[in-house]
Amino acid sequence: MINFTQSCAFLRETLNIRVNAVLPGVVNTPIINKTGDGTRPAPWLVPPLETIVPLEPEEIAAVVLELARDESAAGETRVVPHRERAR
């Protein structure tokens, strides 16, 4: 994804198209429970979820807006990592 996004940077100059990517960590959405039975995560996902704090959708939206507003951004990727839970 990163290399593809970077390879599209030239589109800004040639076609005025900006291609950027947002690469989030685990996001707190209904899909987490859909990995399991629909009410809770799949067993394989439980251990990682016990060690991280999933991102909220609003955190991802903020990064998307930042990229959309920055007209100089082209071919850029923004990694949005989750946070580790305090032990």
C-alpha positions as CSV (number, residue, x, y, z in Angstrom):
1,M,0.0,0.0,0.0
2,I,2.8,2.4,0.9
3,N,4.7,1.8,-2.3
4,F,1.6,2.0,-4.5
5,T,0.6,5.3,-2.8
6,Q,4.0,6.8,-3.3
7,S,4.0,5.7,-7.0
8,C,0.8,7.7,-7.5
9,A,2.4,11.0,-6.4
10,F,3.1,12.0,-10.0
11,L,-0.7,12.2,-10.6
12,R,-0.8,15.5,-8.7
13,E,1.3,17.2,-11.2
14,T,-0.1,15.5,-14.3
15,L,-3.8,15.2,-13.6
16,N,-4.3,17.2,-10.4
17,I,-5.2,14.0,-8.6
18,R,-3.9,13.4,-5.1
19,V,-3.5,9.9,-3.8
20,N,-2.7,9.4,-0.1
21,A,-3.3,6.6,2.3
22,V,-4.3,6.2,5.9
23,L,-3.1,3.0,7.6
24,P,-4.8,2.6,10.9
25,G,-4.2,0.1,13.6
26,V,-7.1,-1.7,15.1
27,V,-10.2,0.5,15.1
28,N,-13.2,0.2,17.5
29,T,-15.9,-0.7,14.9
30,P,-18.6,-3.4,14.7
31,I,-16.3,-5.5,12.5
32,I,-14.3,-6.5,15.6
33,N,-17.3,-8.5,16.8
34,K,-18.0,-9.8,13.3
35,T,-14.7,-11.7,13.4
36,G,-16.4,-13.9,16.0
37,D,-20.1,-14.7,16.6
38,G,-21.4,-11.2,16.1
39,T,-21.5,-10.4,19.8
40,R,-17.8,-10.8,20.7
41,P,-14.5,-11.0,18.9
42,A,-13.1,-14.3,17.5
43,P,-10.9,-16.2,20.0
44,W,-7.7,-15.4,18.0
45,L,-8.4,-11.6,18.4
46,V,-9.0,-11.6,22.1
47,P,-5.3,-11.7,23.2
48,P,-4.3,-8.7,21.1
49,L,-7.3,-6.7,22.2
50,E,-6.3,-7.3,25.8
51,T,-3.0,-5.5,25.2
52,I,-4.1,-2.6,23.1
53,V,-6.5,0.3,23.1
54,P,-8.3,0.3,19.8
55,L,-8.5,3.6,17.9
56,E,-11.8,5.4,17.7
57,P,-13.2,6.1,14.2
58,E,-13.0,9.8,14.9
59,E,-9.3,9.5,15.2
60,I,-9.0,8.0,11.8
61,A,-11.4,10.6,10.4
62,A,-9.2,13.4,11.8
63,V,-6.2,12.1,9.9
64,V,-8.2,11.7,6.7
65,L,-9.4,15.3,7.0
66,E,-5.8,16.5,7.7
67,L,-4.6,14.9,4.4
68,A,-7.6,16.2,2.5
69,R,-7.0,19.7,3.7
70,D,-3.3,19.7,2.9
71,E,-3.2,20.3,-0.8
72,S,0.5,19.7,-0.9
73,A,0.0,16.1,0.3
74,A,0.4,13.6,-2.5
75,G,1.8,10.1,-2.4
76,E,1.9,10.2,1.4
77,T,0.9,7.6,3.9
78,R,-0.1,8.2,7.5
79,V,0.2,5.4,10.0
80,V,-2.2,5.7,12.9
81,P,-1.0,3.2,15.5
82,H,-3.1,1.9,18.4
83,R,-2.0,2.5,21.9
84,E,-0.7,-0.1,24.3
85,R,-2.8,-0.7,27.5
86,A,-1.2,0.2,30.7
87,R,0.0,-2.9,32.6
